[in-house]
Amino acid sequence: MLNEKKKEKKSKLSPLIIPNEQTPTKTTATTALPIDELEQNKKQARRETTLKAKDILSPLICKRKEITDEEILNILPILNEDAVSNNMWDAERVKKYLLRHDSNKKPENA
């Protein structure tokens, strides 16, 4: 008798998901989204800074004055020498790295 009730509950809880025939979809356990939306929601792979790149960038971090665009453009070929295609450096990425690793920052809780 209990087994029959469990079977009834299971059959009531699992409705069929019928995708819209007009747009191709990928179904997951919880939702059915059009493929375009799924591609937009993908995360970009995390890029890791190699030890070689850290060694190249460390003198720029220690500099007291602001780094010029010319200095950044001069180190880009060296940074990209051994870089994998999804881990290439550009001027914007170098600037962001230097801002995040600025040694002149004051600690927030000091």
Phi and psi restraints in degrees (range 20) as a CNS / XPLOR table:
assign (resid 1 and name C) (resid 2 and name N)
       (resid 2 and name CA) (resid 2 and name C) 1.0 -65.1 20.0 2
assign (resid 2 and name N) (resid 2 and name CA)
       (resid 2 and name C) (resid 3 and name N) 1.0 -38.4 20.0 2
assign (resid 2 and name C) (resid 3 and name N)
       (resid 3 and name CA) (resid 3 and name C) 1.0 -62.6 20.0 2
assign (resid 3 and name N) (resid 3 and name CA)
       (resid 3 and name C) (resid 4 and name N) 1.0 -38.3 20.0 2
assign (resid 3 and name C) (resid 4 and name N)
       (resid 4 and name CA) (resid 4 and name C) 1.0 -65.1 20.0 2
assign (resid 4 and name N) (resid 4 and name CA)
       (resid 4 and name C) (resid 5 and name N) 1.0 -40.2 20.0 2
assign (resid 4 and name C) (resid 5 and name N)
       (resid 5 and name CA) (resid 5 and name C) 1.0 -65.5 20.0 2
assign (resid 5 and name N) (resid 5 and name CA)
       (resid 5 and name C) (resid 6 and name N) 1.0 -40.5 20.0 2
assign (resid 5 and name C) (resid 6 and name N)
       (resid 6 and name CA) (resid 6 and name C) 1.0 -62.8 20.0 2
assign (resid 6 and name N) (resid 6 and name CA)
       (resid 6 and name C) (resid 7 and name N) 1.0 -42.5 20.0 2
assign (resid 6 and name C) (resid 7 and name N)
       (resid 7 and name CA) (resid 7 and name C) 1.0 -62.8 20.0 2
assign (resid 7 and name N) (resid 7 and name CA)
       (resid 7 and name C) (resid 8 and name N) 1.0 -39.7 20.0 2
assign (resid 7 and name C) (resid 8 and name N)
       (resid 8 and name CA) (resid 8 and name C) 1.0 -64.2 20.0 2
assign (resid 8 and name N) (resid 8 and name CA)
       (resid 8 and name C) (resid 9 and name N) 1.0 -43.4 20.0 2
assign (resid 8 and name C) (resid 9 and name N)
       (resid 9 and name CA) (resid 9 and name C) 1.0 -63.1 20.0 2
assign (resid 9 and name N) (resid 9 and name CA)
       (resid 9 and name C) (resid 10 and name N) 1.0 -43.7 20.0 2
assign (resid 9 and name C) (resid 10 and name N)
       (resid 10 and name CA) (resid 10 and name C) 1.0 -61.4 20.0 2
assign (resid 10 and name N) (resid 10 and name CA)
       (resid 10 and name C) (resid 11 and name N) 1.0 -43.3 20.0 2
assign (resid 10 and name C) (resid 11 and name N)
       (resid 11 and name CA) (resid 11 and name C) 1.0 -68.6 20.0 2
assign (resid 11 and name N) (resid 11 and name CA)
       (resid 11 and name C) (resid 12 and name N) 1.0 -31.3 20.0 2
assign (resid 11 and name C) (resid 12 and name N)
       (resid 12 and name CA) (resid 12 and name C) 1.0 -75.8 20.0 2
assign (resid 12 and name N) (resid 12 and name CA)
       (resid 12 and name C) (resid 13 and name N) 1.0 -30.2 20.0 2
assign (resid 12 and name C) (resid 13 and name N)
       (resid 13 and name CA) (resid 13 and name C) 1.0 -83.2 20.0 2
assign (resid 13 and name N) (resid 13 and name CA)
       (resid 13 and name C) (resid 14 and name N) 1.0 -16.6 20.0 2
assign (resid 13 and name C) (resid 14 and name N)
       (resid 14 and name CA) (resid 14 and name C) 1.0 -110.5 20.0 2
assign (resid 14 and name N) (resid 14 and name CA)
       (resid 14 and name C) (resid 15 and name N) 1.0 81.2 20.0 2
assign (resid 14 and name C) (resid 15 and name N)
       (resid 15 and name CA) (resid 15 and name C) 1.0 -75.3 20.0 2
assign (resid 15 and name N) (resid 15 and name CA)
       (resid 15 and name C) (resid 16 and name N) 1.0 156.4 20.0 2
assign (resid 15 and name C) (resid 16 and name N)
       (resid 16 and name CA) (resid 16 and name C) 1.0 -79.8 20.0 2
assign (resid 16 and name N) (resid 16 and name CA)
       (resid 16 and name C) (resid 17 and name N) 1.0 139.1 20.0 2
assign (resid 16 and name C) (resid 17 and name N)
       (resid 17 and name CA) (resid 17 and name C) 1.0 -98.6 20.0 2
assign (resid 17 and name N) (resid 17 and name CA)
       (resid 17 and name C) (resid 18 and name N) 1.0 119.0 20.0 2
assign (resid 17 and name C) (resid 18 and name N)
       (resid 18 and name CA) (resid 18 and name C) 1.0 -108.9 20.0 2
assign (resid 18 and name N) (resid 18 and name CA)
       (resid 18 and name C) (resid 19 and name N) 1.0 112.3 20.0 2
assign (resid 18 and name C) (resid 19 and name N)
       (resid 19 and name CA) (resid 19 and name C) 1.0 -70.1 20.0 2
assign (resid 19 and name N) (resid 19 and name CA)
       (resid 19 and name C) (resid 20 and name N) 1.0 153.7 20.0 2
assign (resid 19 and name C) (resid 20 and name N)
       (resid 20 and name CA) (resid 20 and name C) 1.0 -67.6 20.0 2
assign (resid 20 and name N) (resid 20 and name CA)
       (resid 20 and name C) (resid 21 and name N) 1.0 130.2 20.0 2
assign (resid 20 and name C) (resid 21 and name N)
       (resid 21 and name CA) (resid 21 and name C) 1.0 -74.9 20.0 2
assign (resid 21 and name N) (resid 21 and name CA)
       (resid 21 and name C) (resid 22 and name N) 1.0 -17.3 20.0 2
assign (resid 21 and name C) (resid 22 and name N)
       (resid 22 and name CA) (resid 22 and name C) 1.0 -76.4 20.0 2
assign (resid 22 and name N) (resid 22 and name CA)
       (resid 22 and name C) (resid 23 and name N) 1.0 -39.1 20.0 2
assign (resid 22 and name C) (resid 23 and name N)
       (resid 23 and name CA) (resid 23 and name C) 1.0 -119.5 20.0 2
assign (resid 23 and name N) (resid 23 and name CA)
       (resid 23 and name C) (resid 24 and name N) 1.0 138.5 20.0 2
assign (resid 23 and name C) (resid 24 and name N)
       (resid 24 and name CA) (resid 24 and name C) 1.0 -68.3 20.0 2
assign (resid 24 and name N) (resid 24 and name CA)
       (resid 24 and name C) (resid 25 and name N) 1.0 140.6 20.0 2
assign (resid 24 and name C) (resid 25 and name N)
       (resid 25 and name CA) (resid 25 and name C) 1.0 -133.5 20.0 2
assign (resid 25 and name N) (resid 25 and name CA)
       (resid 25 and name C) (resid 26 and name N) 1.0 159.1 20.0 2
assign (resid 25 and name C) (resid 26 and name N)
       (resid 26 and name CA) (resid 26 and name C) 1.0 -112.0 20.0 2
assign (resid 26 and name N) (resid 26 and name CA)
       (resid 26 and name C) (resid 27 and name N) 1.0 129.4 20.0 2
assign (resid 26 and name C) (resid 27 and name N)
       (resid 27 and name CA) (resid 27 and name C) 1.0 -101.3 20.0 2
assign (resid 27 and name N) (resid 27 and name CA)
       (resid 27 and name C) (resid 28 and name N) 1.0 140.1 20.0 2
assign (resid 27 and name C) (resid 28 and name N)
       (resid 28 and name CA) (resid 28 and name C) 1.0 -118.9 20.0 2
assign (resid 28 and name N) (resid 28 and name CA)
       (resid 28 and name C) (resid 29 and name N) 1.0 -177.2 20.0 2
assign (resid 28 and name C) (resid 29 and name N)
       (resid 29 and name CA) (resid 29 and name C) 1.0 -63.9 20.0 2
assign (resid 29 and name N) (resid 29 and name CA)
       (resid 29 and name C) (resid 30 and name N) 1.0 -28.3 20.0 2
assign (resid 29 and name C) (resid 30 and name N)
       (resid 30 and name CA) (resid 30 and name C) 1.0 -111.5 20.0 2
assign (resid 30 and name N) (resid 30 and name CA)
       (resid 30 and name C) (resid 31 and name N) 1.0 -31.5 20.0 2
assign (resid 30 and name C) (resid 31 and name N)
       (resid 31 and name CA) (resid 31 and name C) 1.0 -140.1 20.0 2
assign (resid 31 and name N) (resid 31 and name CA)
       (resid 31 and name C) (resid 32 and name N) 1.0 165.6 20.0 2
assign (resid 31 and name C) (resid 32 and name N)
       (resid 32 and name CA) (resid 32 and name C) 1.0 -126.1 20.0 2
assign (resid 32 and name N) (resid 32 and name CA)
       (resid 32 and name C) (resid 33 and name N) 1.0 110.1 20.0 2
assign (resid 32 and name C) (resid 33 and name N)
       (resid 33 and name CA) (resid 33 and name C) 1.0 -114.9 20.0 2
assign (resid 33 and name N) (resid 33 and name CA)
       (resid 33 and name C) (resid 34 and name N) 1.0 148.2 20.0 2
assign (resid 33 and name C) (resid 34 and name N)
       (resid 34 and name CA) (resid 34 and name C) 1.0 -62.2 20.0 2
assign (resid 34 and name N) (resid 34 and name CA)
       (resid 34 and name C) (resid 35 and name N) 1.0 151.5 20.0 2
assign (resid 34 and name C) (resid 35 and name N)
       (resid 35 and name CA) (resid 35 and name C) 1.0 -58.5 20.0 2
assign (resid 35 and name N) (resid 35 and name CA)
       (resid 35 and name C) (resid 36 and name N) 1.0 -37.8 20.0 2
assign (resid 35 and name C) (resid 36 and name N)
       (resid 36 and name CA) (resid 36 and name C) 1.0 -57.9 20.0 2
assign (resid 36 and name N) (resid 36 and name CA)
       (resid 36 and name C) (resid 37 and name N) 1.0 -43.1 20.0 2
assign (resid 36 and name C) (resid 37 and name N)
       (resid 37 and name CA) (resid 37 and name C) 1.0 -66.9 20.0 2
assign (resid 37 and name N) (resid 37 and name CA)
       (resid 37 and name C) (resid 38 and name N) 1.0 -37.1 20.0 2
assign (resid 37 and name C) (resid 38 and name N)
       (resid 38 and name CA) (resid 38 and name C) 1.0 -65.1 20.0 2
assign (resid 38 and name N) (resid 38 and name CA)
       (resid 38 and name C) (resid 39 and name N) 1.0 -40.4 20.0 2
assign (resid 38 and name C) (resid 39 and name N)
       (resid 39 and name CA) (resid 39 and name C) 1.0 -65.9 20.0 2
assign (resid 39 and name N) (resid 39 and name CA)
       (resid 39 and name C) (resid 40 and name N) 1.0 -34.9 20.0 2
assign (resid 39 and name C) (resid 40 and name N)
       (resid 40 and name CA) (resid 40 and name C) 1.0 -71.2 20.0 2
assign (resid 40 and name N) (resid 40 and name CA)
       (resid 40 and name C) (resid 41 and name N) 1.0 -29.0 20.0 2
assign (resid 40 and name C) (resid 41 and name N)
       (resid 41 and name CA) (resid 41 and name C) 1.0 -83.8 20.0 2
assign (resid 41 and name N) (resid 41 and name CA)
       (resid 41 and name C) (resid 42 and name N) 1.0 -5.5 20.0 2
assign (resid 41 and name C) (resid 42 and name N)
       (resid 42 and name CA) (resid 42 and name C) 1.0 -67.4 20.0 2
assign (resid 42 and name N) (resid 42 and name CA)
       (resid 42 and name C) (resid 43 and name N) 1.0 139.8 20.0 2
assign (resid 42 and name C) (resid 43 and name N)
       (resid 43 and name CA) (resid 43 and name C) 1.0 -81.8 20.0 2
assign (resid 43 and name N) (resid 43 and name CA)
       (resid 43 and name C) (resid 44 and name N) 1.0 147.7 20.0 2
assign (resid 43 and name C) (resid 44 and name N)
       (resid 44 and name CA) (resid 44 and name C) 1.0 -75.6 20.0 2
assign (resid 44 and name N) (resid 44 and name CA)
       (resid 44 and name C) (resid 45 and name N) 1.0 140.2 20.0 2
assign (resid 44 and name C) (resid 45 and name N)
       (resid 45 and name CA) (resid 45 and name C) 1.0 -63.2 20.0 2
assign (resid 45 and name N) (resid 45 and name CA)
       (resid 45 and name C) (resid 46 and name N) 1.0 142.0 20.0 2
assign (resid 45 and name C) (resid 46 and name N)
       (resid 46 and name CA) (resid 46 and name C) 1.0 -73.0 20.0 2
assign (resid 46 and name N) (resid 46 and name CA)
       (resid 46 and name C) (resid 47 and name N) 1.0 131.7 20.0 2
assign (resid 46 and name C) (resid 47 and name N)
       (resid 47 and name CA) (resid 47 and name C) 1.0 -96.4 20.0 2
assign (resid 47 and name N) (resid 47 and name CA)
       (resid 47 and name C) (resid 48 and name N) 1.0 132.5 20.0 2
assign (resid 47 and name C) (resid 48 and name N)
       (resid 48 and name CA) (resid 48 and name C) 1.0 -105.8 20.0 2
assign (resid 48 and name N) (resid 48 and name CA)
       (resid 48 and name C) (resid 49 and name N) 1.0 140.6 20.0 2
assign (resid 48 and name C) (resid 49 and name N)
       (resid 49 and name CA) (resid 49 and name C) 1.0 -85.0 20.0 2
assign (resid 49 and name N) (resid 49 and name CA)
       (resid 49 and name C) (resid 50 and name N) 1.0 125.2 20.0 2
assign (resid 49 and name C) (resid 50 and name N)
       (resid 50 and name CA) (resid 50 and name C) 1.0 -76.1 20.0 2
assign (resid 50 and name N) (resid 50 and name CA)
       (resid 50 and name C) (resid 51 and name N) 1.0 163.5 20.0 2
assign (resid 50 and name C) (resid 51 and name N)
       (resid 51 and name CA) (resid 51 and name C) 1.0 -62.0 20.0 2
assign (resid 51 and name N) (resid 51 and name CA)
       (resid 51 and name C) (resid 52 and name N) 1.0 -37.6 20.0 2
assign (resid 51 and name C) (resid 52 and name N)
       (resid 52 and name CA) (resid 52 and name C) 1.0 -62.0 20.0 2
assign (resid 52 and name N) (resid 52 and name CA)
       (resid 52 and name C) (resid 53 and name N) 1.0 -44.4 20.0 2
assign (resid 52 and name C) (resid 53 and name N)
       (resid 53 and name CA) (resid 53 and name C) 1.0 -64.7 20.0 2
assign (resid 53 and name N) (resid 53 and name CA)
       (resid 53 and name C) (resid 54 and name N) 1.0 -39.8 20.0 2
assign (resid 53 and name C) (resid 54 and name N)
       (resid 54 and name CA) (resid 54 and name C) 1.0 -62.3 20.0 2
assign (resid 54 and name N) (resid 54 and name CA)
       (resid 54 and name C) (resid 55 and name N) 1.0 -40.4 20.0 2
assign (resid 54 and name C) (resid 55 and name N)
       (resid 55 and name CA) (resid 55 and name C) 1.0 -63.9 20.0 2
assign (resid 55 and name N) (resid 55 and name CA)
       (resid 55 and name C) (resid 56 and name N) 1.0 -38.0 20.0 2
assign (resid 55 and name C) (resid 56 and name N)
       (resid 56 and name CA) (resid 56 and name C) 1.0 -70.4 20.0 2
assign (resid 56 and name N) (resid 56 and name CA)
       (resid 56 and name C) (resid 57 and name N) 1.0 -38.9 20.0 2
assign (resid 56 and name C) (resid 57 and name N)
       (resid 57 and name CA) (resid 57 and name C) 1.0 -84.0 20.0 2
assign (resid 57 and name N) (resid 57 and name CA)
       (resid 57 and name C) (resid 58 and name N) 1.0 -20.2 20.0 2
assign (resid 57 and name C) (resid 58 and name N)
       (resid 58 and name CA) (resid 58 and name C) 1.0 -60.5 20.0 2
assign (resid 58 and name N) (resid 58 and name CA)
       (resid 58 and name C) (resid 59 and name N) 1.0 -39.1 20.0 2
assign (resid 58 and name C) (resid 59 and name N)
       (resid 59 and name CA) (resid 59 and name C) 1.0 -63.5 20.0 2
assign (resid 59 and name N) (resid 59 and name CA)
       (resid 59 and name C) (resid 60 and name N) 1.0 -31.3 20.0 2
assign (resid 59 and name C) (resid 60 and name N)
       (resid 60 and name CA) (resid 60 and name C) 1.0 -71.4 20.0 2
assign (resid 60 and name N) (resid 60 and name CA)
       (resid 60 and name C) (resid 61 and name N) 1.0 -32.0 20.0 2
assign (resid 60 and name C) (resid 61 and name N)
       (resid 61 and name CA) (resid 61 and name C) 1.0 -66.7 20.0 2
assign (resid 61 and name N) (resid 61 and name CA)
       (resid 61 and name C) (resid 62 and name N) 1.0 -39.4 20.0 2
assign (resid 61 and name C) (resid 62 and name N)
       (resid 62 and name CA) (resid 62 and name C) 1.0 -74.4 20.0 2
assign (resid 62 and name N) (resid 62 and name CA)
       (resid 62 and name C) (resid 63 and name N) 1.0 -15.2 20.0 2
assign (resid 62 and name C) (resid 63 and name N)
       (resid 63 and name CA) (resid 63 and name C) 1.0 -62.2 20.0 2
assign (resid 63 and name N) (resid 63 and name CA)
       (resid 63 and name C) (resid 64 and name N) 1.0 139.6 20.0 2
assign (resid 63 and name C) (resid 64 and name N)
       (resid 64 and name CA) (resid 64 and name C) 1.0 -80.4 20.0 2
assign (resid 64 and name N) (resid 64 and name CA)
       (resid 64 and name C) (resid 65 and name N) 1.0 -36.0 20.0 2
assign (resid 64 and name C) (resid 65 and name N)
       (resid 65 and name CA) (resid 65 and name C) 1.0 -87.7 20.0 2
assign (resid 65 and name N) (resid 65 and name CA)
       (resid 65 and name C) (resid 66 and name N) 1.0 168.2 20.0 2
assign (resid 65 and name C) (resid 66 and name N)
       (resid 66 and name CA) (resid 66 and name C) 1.0 -71.9 20.0 2
assign (resid 66 and name N) (resid 66 and name CA)
       (resid 66 and name C) (resid 67 and name N) 1.0 141.0 20.0 2
assign (resid 66 and name C) (resid 67 and name N)
       (resid 67 and name CA) (resid 67 and name C) 1.0 -79.9 20.0 2
assign (resid 67 and name N) (resid 67 and name CA)
       (resid 67 and name C) (resid 68 and name N) 1.0 135.0 20.0 2
assign (resid 67 and name C) (resid 68 and name N)
       (resid 68 and name CA) (resid 68 and name C) 1.0 -86.2 20.0 2
assign (resid 68 and name N) (resid 68 and name CA)
       (resid 68 and name C) (resid 69 and name N) 1.0 161.2 20.0 2
assign (resid 68 and name C) (resid 69 and name N)
       (resid 69 and name CA) (resid 69 and name C) 1.0 -63.2 20.0 2
assign (resid 69 and name N) (resid 69 and name CA)
       (resid 69 and name C) (resid 70 and name N) 1.0 -34.0 20.0 2
assign (resid 69 and name C) (resid 70 and name N)
       (resid 70 and name CA) (resid 70 and name C) 1.0 -63.8 20.0 2
assign (resid 70 and name N) (resid 70 and name CA)
       (resid 70 and name C) (resid 71 and name N) 1.0 -41.7 20.0 2
assign (resid 70 and name C) (resid 71 and name N)
       (resid 71 and name CA) (resid 71 and name C) 1.0 -62.5 20.0 2
assign (resid 71 and name N) (resid 71 and name CA)
       (resid 71 and name C) (resid 72 and name N) 1.0 -40.9 20.0 2
assign (resid 71 and name C) (resid 72 and name N)
       (resid 72 and name CA) (resid 72 and name C) 1.0 -64.8 20.0 2
assign (resid 72 and name N) (resid 72 and name CA)
       (resid 72 and name C) (resid 73 and name N) 1.0 -44.5 20.0 2
assign (resid 72 and name C) (resid 73 and name N)
       (resid 73 and name CA) (resid 73 and name C) 1.0 -64.4 20.0 2
assign (resid 73 and name N) (resid 73 and name CA)
       (resid 73 and name C) (resid 74 and name N) 1.0 -29.3 20.0 2
assign (resid 73 and name C) (resid 74 and name N)
       (resid 74 and name CA) (resid 74 and name C) 1.0 -71.1 20.0 2
assign (resid 74 and name N) (resid 74 and name CA)
       (resid 74 and name C) (resid 75 and name N) 1.0 -31.6 20.0 2
assign (resid 74 and name C) (resid 75 and name N)
       (resid 75 and name CA) (resid 75 and name C) 1.0 -91.6 20.0 2
assign (resid 75 and name N) (resid 75 and name CA)
       (resid 75 and name C) (resid 76 and name N) 1.0 -13.3 20.0 2
assign (resid 75 and name C) (resid 76 and name N)
       (resid 76 and name CA) (resid 76 and name C) 1.0 -57.4 20.0 2
assign (resid 76 and name N) (resid 76 and name CA)
       (resid 76 and name C) (resid 77 and name N) 1.0 -46.2 20.0 2
assign (resid 76 and name C) (resid 77 and name N)
       (resid 77 and name CA) (resid 77 and name C) 1.0 -60.9 20.0 2
assign (resid 77 and name N) (resid 77 and name CA)
       (resid 77 and name C) (resid 78 and name N) 1.0 -35.7 20.0 2
assign (resid 77 and name C) (resid 78 and name N)
       (resid 78 and name CA) (resid 78 and name C) 1.0 -68.4 20.0 2
assign (resid 78 and name N) (resid 78 and name CA)
       (resid 78 and name C) (resid 79 and name N) 1.0 -41.7 20.0 2
assign (resid 78 and name C) (resid 79 and name N)
       (resid 79 and name CA) (resid 79 and name C) 1.0 -65.0 20.0 2
assign (resid 79 and name N) (resid 79 and name CA)
       (resid 79 and name C) (resid 80 and name N) 1.0 -36.6 20.0 2
assign (resid 79 and name C) (resid 80 and name N)
       (resid 80 and name CA) (resid 80 and name C) 1.0 -89.8 20.0 2
assign (resid 80 and name N) (resid 80 and name CA)
       (resid 80 and name C) (resid 81 and name N) 1.0 1.3 20.0 2
assign (resid 80 and name C) (resid 81 and name N)
       (resid 81 and name CA) (resid 81 and name C) 1.0 -53.5 20.0 2
assign (resid 81 and name N) (resid 81 and name CA)
       (resid 81 and name C) (resid 82 and name N) 1.0 -52.9 20.0 2
assign (resid 81 and name C) (resid 82 and name N)
       (resid 82 and name CA) (resid 82 and name C) 1.0 -109.8 20.0 2
assign (resid 82 and name N) (resid 82 and name CA)
       (resid 82 and name C) (resid 83 and name N) 1.0 11.1 20.0 2
assign (resid 82 and name C) (resid 83 and name N)
       (resid 83 and name CA) (resid 83 and name C) 1.0 -73.3 20.0 2
assign (resid 83 and name N) (resid 83 and name CA)
       (resid 83 and name C) (resid 84 and name N) 1.0 144.0 20.0 2
assign (resid 83 and name C) (resid 84 and name N)
       (resid 84 and name CA) (resid 84 and name C) 1.0 -76.5 20.0 2
assign (resid 84 and name N) (resid 84 and name CA)
       (resid 84 and name C) (resid 85 and name N) 1.0 156.6 20.0 2
assign (resid 84 and name C) (resid 85 and name N)
       (resid 85 and name CA) (resid 85 and name C) 1.0 -57.1 20.0 2
assign (resid 85 and name N) (resid 85 and name CA)
       (resid 85 and name C) (resid 86 and name N) 1.0 -32.1 20.0 2
assign (resid 85 and name C) (resid 86 and name N)
       (resid 86 and name CA) (resid 86 and name C) 1.0 -90.2 20.0 2
assign (resid 86 and name N) (resid 86 and name CA)
       (resid 86 and name C) (resid 87 and name N) 1.0 6.9 20.0 2
assign (resid 86 and name C) (resid 87 and name N)
       (resid 87 and name CA) (resid 87 and name C) 1.0 -128.7 20.0 2
assign (resid 87 and name N) (resid 87 and name CA)
       (resid 87 and name C) (resid 88 and name N) 1.0 31.6 20.0 2
assign (resid 87 and name C) (resid 88 and name N)
       (resid 88 and name CA) (resid 88 and name C) 1.0 -75.8 20.0 2
assign (resid 88 and name N) (resid 88 and name CA)
       (resid 88 and name C) (resid 89 and name N) 1.0 148.6 20.0 2
assign (resid 88 and name C) (resid 89 and name N)
       (resid 89 and name CA) (resid 89 and name C) 1.0 -98.9 20.0 2
assign (resid 89 and name N) (resid 89 and name CA)
       (resid 89 and name C) (resid 90 and name N) 1.0 142.7 20.0 2
assign (resid 89 and name C) (resid 90 and name N)
       (resid 90 and name CA) (resid 90 and name C) 1.0 -134.2 20.0 2
assign (resid 90 and name N) (resid 90 and name CA)
       (resid 90 and name C) (resid 91 and name N) 1.0 174.6 20.0 2
assign (resid 90 and name C) (resid 91 and name N)
       (resid 91 and name CA) (resid 91 and name C) 1.0 -59.6 20.0 2
assign (resid 91 and name N) (resid 91 and name CA)
       (resid 91 and name C) (resid 92 and name N) 1.0 -40.4 20.0 2
assign (resid 91 and name C) (resid 92 and name N)
       (resid 92 and name CA) (resid 92 and name C) 1.0 -64.4 20.0 2
assign (resid 92 and name N) (resid 92 and name CA)
       (resid 92 and name C) (resid 93 and name N) 1.0 -42.1 20.0 2
assign (resid 92 and name C) (resid 93 and name N)
       (resid 93 and name CA) (resid 93 and name C) 1.0 -65.3 20.0 2
assign (resid 93 and name N) (resid 93 and name CA)
       (resid 93 and name C) (resid 94 and name N) 1.0 -38.9 20.0 2
assign (resid 93 and name C) (resid 94 and name N)
       (resid 94 and name CA) (resid 94 and name C) 1.0 -63.6 20.0 2
assign (resid 94 and name N) (resid 94 and name CA)
       (resid 94 and name C) (resid 95 and name N) 1.0 -44.9 20.0 2
assign (resid 94 and name C) (resid 95 and name N)
       (resid 95 and name CA) (resid 95 and name C) 1.0 -61.0 20.0 2
assign (resid 95 and name N) (resid 95 and name CA)
       (resid 95 and name C) (resid 96 and name N) 1.0 -43.7 20.0 2
assign (resid 95 and name C) (resid 96 and name N)
       (resid 96 and name CA) (resid 96 and name C) 1.0 -63.7 20.0 2
assign (resid 96 and name N) (resid 96 and name CA)
       (resid 96 and name C) (resid 97 and name N) 1.0 -41.5 20.0 2
assign (resid 96 and name C) (resid 97 and name N)
       (resid 97 and name CA) (resid 97 and name C) 1.0 -61.5 20.0 2
assign (resid 97 and name N) (resid 97 and name CA)
       (resid 97 and name C) (resid 98 and name N) 1.0 -45.4 20.0 2
assign (resid 97 and name C) (resid 98 and name N)
       (resid 98 and name CA) (resid 98 and name C) 1.0 -65.3 20.0 2
assign (resid 98 and name N) (resid 98 and name CA)
       (resid 98 and name C) (resid 99 and name N) 1.0 -37.3 20.0 2
assign (resid 98 and name C) (resid 99 and name N)
       (resid 99 and name CA) (resid 99 and name C) 1.0 -65.7 20.0 2
assign (resid 99 and name N) (resid 99 and name CA)
       (resid 99 and name C) (resid 100 and name N) 1.0 -41.2 20.0 2
assign (resid 99 and name C) (resid 100 and name N)
       (resid 100 and name CA) (resid 100 and name C) 1.0 -69.2 20.0 2
assign (resid 100 and name N) (resid 100 and name CA)
       (resid 100 and name C) (resid 101 and name N) 1.0 -30.1 20.0 2
assign (resid 100 and name C) (resid 101 and name N)
       (resid 101 and name CA) (resid 101 and name C) 1.0 -108.6 20.0 2
assign (resid 101 and name N) (resid 101 and name CA)
       (resid 101 and name C) (resid 102 and name N) 1.0 22.4 20.0 2
assign (resid 101 and name C) (resid 102 and name N)
       (resid 102 and name CA) (resid 102 and name C) 1.0 -63.7 20.0 2
assign (resid 102 and name N) (resid 102 and name CA)
       (resid 102 and name C) (resid 103 and name N) 1.0 121.2 20.0 2
assign (resid 102 and name C) (resid 103 and name N)
       (resid 103 and name CA) (resid 103 and name C) 1.0 -77.6 20.0 2
assign (resid 103 and name N) (resid 103 and name CA)
       (resid 103 and name C) (resid 104 and name N) 1.0 -12.3 20.0 2
assign (resid 103 and name C) (resid 104 and name N)
       (resid 104 and name CA) (resid 104 and name C) 1.0 -87.7 20.0 2
assign (resid 104 and name N) (resid 104 and name CA)
       (resid 104 and name C) (resid 105 and name N) 1.0 -1.8 20.0 2
assign (resid 104 and name C) (resid 105 and name N)
       (resid 105 and name CA) (resid 105 and name C) 1.0 -64.5 20.0 2
assign (resid 105 and name N) (resid 105 and name CA)
       (resid 105 and name C) (resid 106 and name N) 1.0 142.8 20.0 2
assign (resid 105 and name C) (resid 106 and name N)
       (resid 106 and name CA) (resid 106 and name C) 1.0 -88.8 20.0 2
assign (resid 106 and name N) (resid 106 and name CA)
       (resid 106 and name C) (resid 107 and name N) 1.0 137.4 20.0 2
assign (resid 106 and name C) (resid 107 and name N)
       (resid 107 and name CA) (resid 107 and name C) 1.0 -62.9 20.0 2
assign (resid 107 and name N) (resid 107 and name CA)
       (resid 107 and name C) (resid 108 and name N) 1.0 141.6 20.0 2
assign (resid 107 and name C) (resid 108 and name N)
       (resid 108 and name CA) (resid 108 and name C) 1.0 -65.9 20.0 2
assign (resid 108 and name N) (resid 108 and name CA)
       (resid 108 and name C) (resid 109 and name N) 1.0 -34.4 20.0 2
assign (resid 108 and name C) (resid 109 and name N)
       (resid 109 and name CA) (resid 109 and name C) 1.0 -98.8 20.0 2
assign (resid 109 and name N) (resid 109 and name CA)
       (resid 109 and name C) (resid 110 and name N) 1.0 18.0 20.0 2
